[in-house]
Amino acid sequence: MWLTFGLLGANHVWKSYQRLKFYQTKYSSKEVSVSLVSIDFVSRLGHVNQFISKNKLTSMVILLNEPDYDSWYSKIEPTWSGVLTATLIINTETREKKYFEKSIKLEELQKEINSFLNK
């Protein structure tokens, strides 16, 4: 499972989603899922819904309704400074995880996915 955190509609989040979507399709037989966690303000829910519809997103999208964003970063990943885009890859069977506080290149993402799937 991948979790990508960011503001939906932001260019860097959209590029990350496109990469993740490519690999979700490539590894579809291996039970790979992608979830997007939007930290847009709840007042922008209409914008988030439009973005989902316009881009025909099929992954789960979660709108994190948290007024104090600084309070939960370390609960997701202790080393996270709060920078966006952030991506977390989790092997739900082994609980192993890998965290990225940057936009991930395709080659790097493929290498990480393969390392998780080959365990």
N, C-alpha and C positions, 0 to 999 in steps of 0.2 A: 504494500500500500504506500502511496505517496501522498503527502499533504503539502500543499503549496499555499503559503500565506501571502496576502497582498491586497491591494486595492483593485477590485475588478475594473477592467477598462484601462488600467495603466499598461503602457506598452510593454514593460519588462515582465509583467505578470502574464500578459497574453502570449509572449514569446515562450515563457516557461511552460505554459499550458500546452502550447502546440507541440513542444518537445515531449512532454509527458504523454500527451494523447497519442503521438506517433508510437511510443514504446508500449503504451497500453494495448494498442492494436497489434503490434508485433508480438507481444507476449500474451495475447488473449487466452491462449490455451493453458497458461500457467497461473491463472487466477491472480492477475495483476490488476489493481484498481487505483484510480486517481481521484483524489478529493481536493477541492479548492476551498480554502477558508478565507472569506472576504472579511476584512476589518474595516470596510466602509461604515460610515455612520448609519444608524437605522433610518435616519431621515432620507438617506439615499437608496432605500430599498427599491423604489421604482426604477432607478437607474440600474441597479444590480439586476433586477428582473429583465429589463430591456436588453442588457448586455448578454444575459443567458439566452434569451430568445433569439436575438440577432445573430449570435455566433453558434447557435444550435448546440450548446454545451450539453453533453450527456453524462458527464461526471457529476458526482454529488457536489453541491455547492452549499457551504455552511456560512451563514452570516453571523459572525461573532458579535453579539450584542454585549460588549464589555466597555463600560465608561472609562475604566482605568486600565488601559492597555499595558502599562508598565508592570502591572501586578501579576500577569500570567506568562510573560516570556520565559522566565526561568523554570516554570512548571512544565513547559513544552520541551525546552532544551536549556540546561544550565549555562551554556556558553553563549546563548543568543543575546545579542546586544539590542535587538529590536529592529535591526536593519531589514528592509524589504527589497527584494523578494527573498523569502526563506523557504527552503524545501527540506522535508524530513521524509526519509525512506525507512519503512518499518517492515521487518519480517514478522508477521503476526504469529507465526508458529514458534520461532525462537526468541522473539522479543528483541532481536538485534536491531539497532537503528543506526542510521548515518545521517548527519545533518549538514546542510550547506547554507551558508549565509551569503549567497551570491546567485547569479544566474548561471545555470549549469549548461555546459556545452554538450552537444549530442554524444560525442565520443566518451566523455567522462561519465555521462549518465548511463550509457550502455555498459561501460565497464562496471559501474556500481551495481546495476541491475543484475548483470551476469554473476557477480560475486555473491549476491543474495540468493539467486536461484540455484546456484551450484553447491549449496550447503546442505 
